[in-house]
């Protein structure tokens, strides 16, 4: 009988030991102590949650860690529910609020994210992840000065946080503080030399500084670290185009689109390249695709407006320039372009005059725009004003055949046939096809 009892006790002990070992393994899988796939981690956390053997604190931990694994699988909605459960079970953990804030932000629940990250910082003022996330939320709402303040607070706690340095560099760049941005990118790269995104970000700053060779080097380094880094190809494409290396640019933009088919800026850059090559069909195709993907992409609107002008689809050109100006009302290029198209079209000439005047307010003493205004004045029958504008354009730059040609036409209209012929002859000598070009606009010499 004693032997049987001893055997039974041994069996129960072995069973309990095995069960304990199973529980330990599940906890190790759930919490990341064991290196397992997210699906396995989720299964292990679930086993502990449904076991009926865990305390409230342990259940909170299981829900939290299951949420982290769900994020790894892009199951953000499920992660949010698990973080809700973790906080309900243990509302004193700042990291629970911080992770819920992150997933809420990713789901577009910005007010909830803001409240959670504030709570996380209140619970743990030294939580650098929460402070960084606070900055990310501010930056996403274009509150870049506030974002810088958040990142700086985090870096005061941990000066070697490469990710926060990277984020602050981005914020400084948005504030056009390129020297500060560059310093942060340099520091991030020194701390984490394999951070390909930091090379990509620094490359963009070099582009802004006009240092295209250095930008191309940084984009190339980023691509060498991550051959599937689509923004690296996209940005190097633009830099190659700026450096006049369009064959390389085309290859990079095509690679960017192969990796990221919704990279609308790659289509825009291709549009610019084909427009410069006067392949207007290809250019239009790429601008159309860019605008399908991002209807408010101002550079594509400006580029497509130019293509429509070259195709003499003036109404479409004016529409694109108008849409561009609605997005960027403080840029002279849109007013200049719309003024010229209206002048070519011989349509809405008083509006064209307003456009040219607006452009000249922004960029005074711009000879090409003064010349455009002269053409508008000529179209309106204001020949003396047209002649005066041509005089002004030629005073700024004597080598302007269009100004000579328009002034010659205006002089003839004002009764100075000899003076007009002299100007037109000089224009033809400088540009033999100029009379043909203006005849295409319905103006004959």
DODO-206278 format. One record per residue: residue in one letter; x negated, z negated, y of N, C-alpha, C, O in turn. Coordinates in pm, whole numbers, plus 50000, padded with zeros to 5 digits. Layout:
N
AXZYXZYXZYXZY;...
//
This chain:
445
X499165000049879500005000050000499135000050126499395007250223;X498054991350121497144990950236496455004350257496235008750370;X496125010550146495475023750155496385033850221495945041950302;X497695033350184498645042650242498815040150393498845049550473;X498915027350430499065023750572497855028250653497985033350764;X496685026150593495455030250663495415045250683495005050350788;X495845052250578495865066950588496845071550694496585080950770;X497995064750698499015068450798498505066050938498685074151029;X497855054650955497285051651088496225061951128496155066351242;X495415065551032494365075451059494975088851099494495095651189;X496065092351028496735105151059497325104951199497215114551275;X497975093451231498555092251366497475092751473497645098951578;X496355086051444495245085951540494685100051560494375104251671;X494555107151446494035120951456494985129651537494555137851618;X496305127651512497295135551586497225132451736497255141351820;X497125119451767497055115351908495785120651973495795125052088;X494695119951895493415125051949493495139951976493015144852078;X494095147351881494245161851900495125164852020494835173852099;X496235157152032497135159352145496415156452276496585163652375;X495605145652275494855142252397493845153252430493655156952547;X493205158552324492255169452346492945181752400492415188652487;X494145184552348494905196052398495265194052545495165203252626;X495675181852577496035178952717494825180452809494925186052918;X493675175352762492455176552843492085191152868491705195052978;X492205199152761491895213352778492865219952874492465228052959;X494145216552862495135222352953494835218653098494945226853188;X494455205953118494105202053255492875209653305492825214053419;X491875211053217490665218253258490965232853289490425238553383;X491845238953208492245252853234493075253953361492905263153441;X493965244353379494885244653494494135243153625494395250453721;X493195233753629492555230053756491285237953786490645235653889;X490915247253696489765255553723488455250053673487405256053698;X488475238653602487215233653546486715242953437485505244753420;X487655248953364487305259553269487505272953336488475274953410;X486605282153313486705295453374487635304153290487205310753195;X488915304053326489905311853251490615321253348490575319453469;X491265331253292492035340853373493215333753439493705323653387;X493685338853554494815332253621496035330453532496725320253540;X496315340253446497485339053357497335326953265498305319653242;X496125324953213495875313453125495985300353203496515290553152;X495485300253325495575288253408497045284853436497435273253430;X497845295053466499265292753493499955286953369500755277753379;X499635292453252500235287353128499845272753105500675264753063;X498585269353131498125255653111498815246053208499235235153169;X498925250053335499615241653433501075239653393501615228653402;X501695250353348503105249553307503275239853191504245232253187;X502335240153096502405231052981502375216553026503095208152972;X501535213453126501475199653174502735196053253503205184753246;X503275205753327504475203053406505665199653315506445190653346;X505805206853205506975205053117506725194653007507605192052925;X505525188753006505175179552897505965166652901506145159952799;X506435162953020507135150153034506215138153027506675126853015;X504895140453035503915129653017503115126653145502245117953145;X503405133853252502535132753370503195124753482504415124853499;X502345117953557502805110653676503175120453786502895132353777;X503815115253890504195123754004502965130154067502995141954103;X501875122354081500665127954141500085139154055499655149454106;X500085137053924499565147353835500455159853837499945171053833;X501745157853842502655169453852502405177153981502425189453982;X502165169754090501855176454217500595184954202500545196354249;X499575179254137498325186754115498585199354032498075210054064;X499405198053926499685209553840500425220453917500105232353904;X501405216553998502125226454078501185233154178501245245254199;X500335225154240499405230554339498455240654276498275251754326;X497845236754164496875245854101497565258054041496985268854038;X498795256453994499515268153947499785277754063499735289954046;X500075272154179500285280554297499045288554333499135300254370;X497865281954323496615289154354496415300854259495985311554300;X496715298754131496565309654034497585320754059497285332554039;X498775316954102499795327054134499375335554254499645347554258;X498715329454351498195337054465497175347354417497155358654466;X496335343354320495325352654268495985364854205495375375654201;X497205363454157497945374554097498925380954196499765389154159;X498795377054325499655382354432501135379154408502025386854446;X501385367754345502765363154325503045352354428503245340654395;X503065356554555503115346954666504425339154669504425327254702;X505525345554636506805338554637506815326854540507295316054573;X506285329154419506205318354319505235307454366505475295554346;X504145311654427503165301954478503825292954583503615280854584;X504615299054671505275291154775506175280454713506205269054759;X506905284154609507775274354542506955263154480507345251454488;X505805266454420504975255954362504395246754469504325234654449;X503975252454582503465243854690504575234954744504325223354779;X505795240254752506925231854794507085219854700507275208554745;X506985222454568507115211654470505975201654483506195189554476;X504755206654503503605197754516503775188354636503495176454626;X504235193854748504405185754869505545175854851505455164554899;X506615179954783507715170554758507255158754673507695147454694;X506375161454578505885150954489504805142354553504695130454523;X503995148454641502925140954706502705146654847501905155854865;X503415141254945503345146855081502135142355162502075144855282;X501185135755098500055130255173498785138655164497765134955221;X498835150155093497635158455074497625169855176498465178855173;X496645169355265496545179655367496335193455309496865203355362;X495575194355200495275207555145496535214355091496605226655086;X497535206455050498775212455003499465220055117499955231155099;X499475213655235500095220055351499275232255396499835242355438;X497945231055388497105242155431497325254455344497445265655395;X497385252455212497605263955123499015269555140499215281755132;X499985260755162501335265855186501385273555317502085283655329;X500635268855415500565276155543500005290055522500495299855579;X498955290955439498335304055417499315313755352499455325155396;X500005309155246500925318255178502125321355267502645332555263;X502575311855347503675314555441503255325055543504035333955577;X502015323755592501505333755688501455347555624501835357455687;X500975348155499500905361055429502285367055407502435379255400;X503295358555395504665363355375505375365955507506555369655508;X504675364055620505275366555751506105355055804506835356755901;X505995343155742506755331355786505875323455883505405312555850;X505665329056003504625323856091504955310256150504065301956167;X506235307756181506585294556234506335283656131505805272956162;X506735286356006506495276655899505005274655877504545263455855;X504245285555882502805284655864502175276055973501325267555945;X502605278256098502055270556209502345255656192501455247256213;X503585252256153503935238156135503105231756023502645220456036;X502925239255914502165233755801500695231655833500095221555795;X500115241155903498685239655932498455228456033497445221556028;X499395226656127499305215256218499365202056141498625192656169;X500265201556042500405189655959499135187155879498685175855866;X498555197955825497325196655746496205190755830495475182055783;X496055195455954494985190356041495255175856080494325167856090;X496535172556102496865158656134496505149256018496035138156042;X496715153755895496375145555779494885144855755494365134655710;X494175155855787492725156255762492055164255873491875176355860;X491695157655982491105164756097489805172056064489385180856139;X489165168555953487905175055916488095186255814487125190955755;X489335190455793489615201255699489275214555766490075219855843;X488095219855736487645232155802488495244055761488685253355839;X489015243955637489885254955594491145255455680491575266155721;X491725243655707492945243155788492655247755931493455254855991;X491525243655985491185247856122490945262956129491345269556224;X490275268156026490065282656023491405289856013491635299856082;X492295284855928493605291055912494415290356041495145299656075;X494275279256114494935278056245494465289256337495255295256410;X493165291956332492615302956413493145316456368493455324856452;X493235318556237493735331256185495175333656230495545344756266;X495995323056227497395324356271497445327656419498245336156461;X496615321156499496585324356643496115338656666496685345756749;X495095342856593494575356456611495625366756572495725377256635;X496415363856468497445373356424498515375256530499215385456531;X498655365656620499615366656731498915370356861499475368456969;X497685375656851496885380056966496525368657061496235370957178;X496535356357011496115344957094494635342257065494265331957009;X493805351857107492395351357070491625339757134490765333957067;X491885336157260491185324357313491495311657232490595303557207;X492755309957192493125298357109492445299256973492005289056918;X492355311356919491685313056789490225308956800489705302156711;X489555313056907488145309256926488005294156931487085288556872;X488925287557002488895272957009489005266856869488285257356836;X489915272256787490085267156650488825269256567488355260056500;X488275281256573487075284156493485905275456538485115270656456;X485795273456669484685265456721484815250956675483815244456644;X486055245956671486275232356621485865231256475485255221256435;X486185241356396485785241256255484275241856240483705235256154;X483625249956324482165251356314481445238856364480295236556325;X482095230956448481495218256488481405208756368480515200256361;X482345210356273482345202256151481365207956050480595200655988;X481395221056034480495227755938479905240156003480505250955997;X478725238856065478125250256136477705261756044477435272756091;X477665259155914477215269355819478355275855743478165281155634;X479545275455801480705281755739480705296555776481165300355884;X480195304855686480035319155717481375325955743481455334855828;X482415322055671483725328355690484285325555829484865334355892;X484105313155877484595309856011483765317056117484315321456219;X482465318256096481645326156189482125340556193482205346556301;X482455346156077482975359756070484275360956149484455370356226;X485195351456130486475352056200486305350456350486985357056428;X485385341656391485175340056535484545352656594484845356356708;X483675359156517483105371756564484195382056591484165389256691;X485185382756500486315391856520487075388456647487415397356725;X487325375556668488075371356788487295374656915487865379657012;X485985371756914485165375257031485215390257058485275394457174;X485195398256952485235412756971486545416957037486545425557125;X487655411056994488935414257057488935410257205489625416457287;X488185399957239488085395557379487015403357456486735400357572;X486415413457389485375421857448484125413757485483385417357577;X483895403057412482685394957431481695399057322481455391757226;X481135410857341480355416957233479065409457200478645409157084;X478435403457300477195396057273477485383957183476745381257089;X478575376857214478945365257132479385369656993479065363256893;X480115380756987480545386156858479335389756773479285386356654;X478385396556833477185400656760476415388556707475935388656594;X476305378056789475585366156747476245359656626475565355056534;X477575359356625478275353356511478145361956385477975356656275;X478225375156401478005383656283476595381956228476405381256107;X475615381156317474235379056272474115365956193473475365456088;X474745355356245474665342356180475375342556045474885336855948;X476535349156039477265350055912476455357455807476415353455690;X475815368355849475005376255755473785368455709473395369255593;X473175360755800472025352655762472415342255656471645339455564;X473625336755669474095326755573474565333055443474415327255336;X475135344955454475725351355336475385366255340476195374455384;X474185369855293473725383755306474555393955229474445405955254;X475385389255136476205398655061477615400055119478495405755055;X477845394855239479165395855301479315409755363478975411855480;X479815419155285479895433155332480795434555452480565443055538;X481855426055460482765427055575482055423955707482405429355812;X481055415055701480325411555822479495423355872479405425755993;X478885430855778478185443055820479175453055881478865459655980;X480345453955820481355463055874481795459056013481925467556101;X482005446056035482415441456167481335443456271481615447656383;X480075440556232478975442556328478815457256361478465460856473;X479065465856262478995480156289479975484456397479655492856481;X481175478556395482175482056497481695477756635481905484856733;X481055466156644480495461756773479435471656820479385475056938;X478575476156728477555486056766478215498956818477715505056912;X479335502956757480045514756807480475512456951480275521157036;X481055500756979481485497757115480315497957214480475501557331;X479155494257166477955494057252477285507657260476275509257329;X477855517557190477285531057192476055532657106475335542557118;X475795522957017474615523556930475035528856793475115521456696;X475315541856789475915547656669474985547456549475455545756436;X473695549156571472765548856457472775535156390472785534256267;X472775524556471472815511056415474165508456347474235501856244;X475225513756407476555512356346476585519056209477075513256112;X476075531256202476055538556075475235530855971475605530355854;X474115525056014473305516955922474105505255865474055502455746;X474845498455953475625486855906476765491155814477015484655713;X477465501955849478545506655761477965510855625478575508555521;X476805517055628476165521255503475765509155419475895509355296;X475285498655485474915486355412476155480155349476115475755234;X477265479955424478505474355370478945482155246479375476255147;X478845495355254479245503855140478315501855021478755502154907;X477035499755048476085497254940476415484154867476215482954747;X476945474454942477335461654881478665462754807478905455754709;X479525471654856480845473454794481235488054805481715492554910;X481035495454698481285509954701482745513354719483075524854748;X483635503654702485075506054720485605500354851486805498054865;X484715498054946485095492355075485625503455166484865509755240;X486935505755159487535516955231487285516455382486955526855439;X487425504755450487145504655594485725508955629485485514355737;X484785506555537483405510955564483315526055576482665531155667;X483975533155485483985547855492484755552555616484325561855684;X485885546155644486695549855758485905548555888485895557655972;X485235537155904484495534756028483235543156036482845547556145;X482575545455921481385554055926481785568355957481035575556023;X482965572655909483485585855943483575587556094483095597356150;X484185577556160484335578356306482985578256376482775585356474;X482055570056324480715569556385479975582656365479315587556458;X480065588456246479435601556223480035611956319479305620156375;X481345611556337481975621156429481445619156570481145628756640;X481345606556611480805603756744479365608456760478935611856870;X478635608356648477225612756651477075627756628475955632856621;X478205634856617478155649356598477835653656457477425665056435;X477995644756359477695648056220479025649656144479375641456059;X479725660356177481115661456131481255664355982482245660255922;X480305671055921480395673355776480335660055701481085657755607;X479425651255744479355637955684480605629955714481095622355631;X481125631755836482345624555875483515628555786484275620055741;X483675641355762484785646155679484695640155538485705635755483;X483495640055481483325634355347483725619655345484375615055251;X483325612255449483645597955453485135595455473485715586655409;X485755603255561487195601255582487985604555456488955597755422;X487575614955386488245618355260488065607355156488995604255082;X486875601355151486645590155060487495578055099488055571255014;X487585575555228488425564655278489855566455233490495556855188;X490375578555245491775581255208491975580855057493065577355009;X490945584454981491055583354835491185568654793491915565454699;X490475559954864490535545554833491745538854895492295529354839;X492165543755011493265537455084494125548655147493875552655260;X495115553455074495905564955122496665562455251497155571955313;X496785549855294497515547155419496545544455535496945538655636;X495295548455521494305546555628494555556955737493905567455741;X495505554055824495955563955923494855567956020494845579256069;X493905558756048492845562356143491905572956084491285580456159;X491805573455951491015584155891491655597755918490975607555947;X492985598255907493685610755940493475614356087493305626056121;X493495604356173493315607156316491925612856342491785622656415;X490905606756283489555611956303489425626156249488795634656313;X490005628856132489995642556080490715651956175490295663356195;X491805647156234492505655356335491585658756450491555670256495;X490825648856499489895651356609488835661656569488485670556647;X488325660356447487255669456402487775683756395487145692956446;X488925685656331489465699156317489935704756450489875716856473;X490395696056539490765700556673489545705956746489605716456810;X488405698756735487165703256799486695716456740486045724356808;X487005718756612486635731356546487665742356570487535753456518;X488675739156649489775748556682490575752856560491205763456559;X490535744456457491385746556340492655738356364492815727356309;X493525743856447494655735956496495685732956388496395722956396;X495795741556287496725738656178496295726156101497105717356074;X495005725556067494485713855997494605701356085494995690656039;X494255702956212494325691656303495755686256311495975674156303;X496715695356326498105691156338498565684056210499275674056217;X498155689256096498535683055969498045668555962498795659655920;X496805666156003496275652555997496905643456103497185631856075;X497125648656223497795640456324499215636856278499655625556297;X499905646356220501265643656171501255632556066502105623656067;X500285633155975500225622955871499865609355929500425599155889;X498935609256024498595596556089499825590356154500045578256144;X500625598656220501795593556291502955590456197503825582356230;X502965596756081503955592755981503655578655932504555570455912;X502365575955913501955562755866502035552255976502355540755949;X501745556256101501775546856213502305554156336501535559956412;X503625553956356504215561756466503715557956605503825565956698;X503175545956621502715541656753501185542456767500595535356848;X500565551156688499095552256695498725561356812498795573656802;X498335555256921498145562457047497115573757038497395584557089;X495935571856978494965582956974495505595356903495185606556941;X496335593356800496915604856730497925612056818498005624356816;X498685604656897499635610756991498885618957095499295630157128;X497805613557148497025620857248496415633457188496455644157249;X495855632157065495265643857000496295654456966496045666356985;X497465650256916498485660056879499045666857004499385678657001;X499155659257114499595665457239498685676857279499145687157327;X497365674957260496395685457293496615697657203496585708957250;X496835695157073497035706356980498315713957015498315726257016;X499375706857045500615713557084500405721957210500955732957222;X499595716857303499285724557424498585737557387498925748157438;X497595736657297496855748657258497765758657186497545770757193;X498775753657119499735762357052500865766757145501785773757104;X500765762557272501745765657376503145760557343504155766357384;X503175749757268504435742557246504465731457351504235719657321;X504765735657475504595726557587505555714657583505175703557619;X506785716957540507755705957535507265695057439507355683157470;X506765699257322506255689457225505025682357279504835670457256;X504175689757351502975683857408503335673057510502795662057506;X504255676357601504685666557702505305654357634505075643057677;X506085656657528506715645457458505655636057400505795623857407;X504595641757342503545633257284502785625757392502475613957376;X502465632557502501765625557610502635614657670502135604157710;X503925616957677504845606757730504875594657637504865583257683;X504925597257506504895586257409503575578657417503535566457405;X502495586157437501185579857451501155570557573500675559257565;X501685575357684501675567357807502575555257798502335545157864;X503625556157717504475544357696503685533157628503945521357650;X502725537157544501875527457474500685523157559500245511657554;X500155532657636498955529757716499145534757859498565544757900;X499955527457934500285532058070499125531058168499205536558279;X498065524358131496945522358223495755531458192494635528458232;X495995542358121494905551558089495095564758162496155570858156;X494065569058231494145581258312494315593558225494955603258267;X493745593558103493745605558020495155610757994495375622857993;X496105601857972497475606157946498095613058065498765623258051;X497885607558185498435613758307497765627158335498435636858372;X496455627758317495745640358338496285651158245496565662358288;X496425647558118496845657458018498275662158046498565674158036;X499165652858079500555656758103500675664958231501485674258238;X499885661558331499865669558454499505684058423500165693358470;X498455685958342497975699458314498985707558233499215719258261;X499585701258133500555708458051501755712758136502235724058123;X502215703958222503345707558309502955718858402503775727558434;X501695718758447501245729658535501185742858458501645753058509;X500625742758337500605754858254502015760058229502295772058239;X502895750858195504275753958157505105758658276506125765258260;X504625755058396505385757858520506745750958515507795756858545;X506685738158475507915730658451507715716358502506645710658486;X508745710758563508655696958615507425695358704506625686058686;X507275704358800506035704558878505905692458970504795687558993;X507025687559023506925675459105506465663559022505705655059069;X506935663058896506465652558805504985654558772504235644958758;X504575667158760503155670058735502315664858851501235659258830;X502795666858974502075662159091501925646959088500865641559120;X502995640159050502945625459037501895621458932501125612058952;X501875628858820500905625658715499475627358764498635618658740;X499205638458831497835640558880497445629858982496315624858981;X498375626459070498075616059170497795602659102496895595259143;X498575599558998498375587058926496995587058859496275577058862;X496635598158799495335599158734494205597258835493205590858806;X494375602958954493325601959056493265587959118492225583859168;X494375580859115494315566859157493415558959061492665550059103;X493495562358935492715555158834491275559858831490355551858812;X491075572858851489715578358849489545587558969489695599758956;X489235581959084489085590259205487895599859191486995597959109;X487935610159274486825619759280486535626359145485395629359111;X487605628659070487475635358941487775650158964488935654258977;X486705658258970486865672359008487855679958919488675687258974;X487815678658786488775686158705490235682758736491095691458732;X490505669958766491895666058795492305670758934493455674858954;X491385670359029491695675859162492005690759149492905695859215;X491275697459063491505711759035492875713858971493595723259005;X493255704958877494595705758818495675704458925496645711958928;X495465694759014496455692659119496535704759211497605708159261;X495405711259231495425723459313496325733959249497065740959318;X496245735059115497075744859045498555741159057499395749959074;X498855728359047500245723859065500715727359206501825732459224;X499885724459305500275727659443500485742759460501405746959530;X499635750659396499805765159403501145769259341501875777359398;X501455763559226502725766659160503915762859248504935769659250;X503765751859321504845747159409504935755259538505875753459616;X503975764059562503965771859686503295764659801503395769059916;X502615753659772501905746159876500455751359882499525744659838;X500305763159938499015770159927497905763460007496745763459965;X498255757860121497235751060201496735738660129495535735860127;X497685731060069497285719159992496465723259870495515716259833;X496825734559806496065739359691494645742659733493685739159664;X494505749459847493185753259895492355740859928491155740459901;X492985730959987492265718660022491775711459897490655706259894;X492605711159794492175704759669491025712359605490095706259552;X491075725659610489955733459556488675730859633487605729659575;X488805729959766487625726559847487035713259802485815711859789;X487925703459778487455690159739486795690559601485755684259580;X487385697859508486815698759373485445705459378484505701159312;X485345716159458484075723459465483005715559540481815717359515;X483425706959633482455698359701481835688459601480665684759612;X482645684259503482145675159400481305682459296480315677159245;X481715694859265481005702859165481185717659198482235723359171;X480145723859256480275737959299480455747759183480855759159204;X480175743459062480215752458946481535751058870481555748058751;X482635753458943483945752358881484705765458904485335767159008;X484635774658807485285787658827486795786658846487375794758918;X487445776858781488895775458798489235772358943490175777958999;X488465763359004488725759859143488505772059233489275774359326;X487465779859205487235792059283488395801859267488855807859364;X488875803359143489945812859116491245808659185491915816859248;X491595795859174492835790859236492715791759388493665795459456;X491535788259441491375789159586491495803559634492065806359739;X490945812659554491075826759591492525830959595492945837759688;X493305826859495494745830159494495445824059614496285830559677;X495105811359647495745804559760495375811259892496225812659980;X494125815459905493705822260029494495835160048494935838260158;X494655842659939495415855259949496845852159992497395859160077;X497455841859934498825838159972498895833860117499935835460183;X497795828360169497765823860308497285834960403497075832460521;X497115847260350496795858660435495325861860447494945870960520;X494465854360375493025857060381492635865060257492085859560161;X492925878260261492685886560143491205887760112490815887259995;X490375889260213488945890860189488335878160132487565878460036;X488685866860193488165854060144488635851360001487905845959918;X489895855159976490435853259842489695861759740489375856959632;X489425874359775488715883159683487315877959654486835878659541;X486655872759757485305867359738485305855959636484455855359548;X486285846959649486375835659556486705840359414486125835559317;X487635849959404488025854759271486845862059205486615860459085;X486125869959281484945876859225483905866759176483295868759071;X483715856059252482755845759211483225838759083482425835458995;X484535836459074485095830158954484905839158833484535834458725;X485155852258850485005861758740483545863058696483265864958578;X482645861958791481215862658756480815850558671480005851658579;X481405839058703481065826958627481805826358494481295820958396;X483025831958493483845831358371484645844358363485735845258420;X484135854258293484755867658294486195868158245486935877258281;X486625858458162487985859058108488995851058190490135849358147;X488585846158308489455836758378490765843158422491815836558419;X490735855858464491975862358506492925863758389494135862458405;X492385866558270493205867758149493845854358114495005853558076;X493045843858127493565830358096494735827058187495775822558139;X494595829158316495675825758409496845835358399497985831758428;X496565847658357497685856858332498555851558218499775853558216;X497905844558123498665838258016499585827358065500575824157999;X499285821558181500155811658243501185818058337501985811158400;X501135831458345502055838458432501565840158574502345843058664;X500255838358594499655839658728498715851558729497785852358647;X498955860858821498115872758828497355873058958497865868959063;X496115877858950495285878459070495565891259146494965893659251;
//
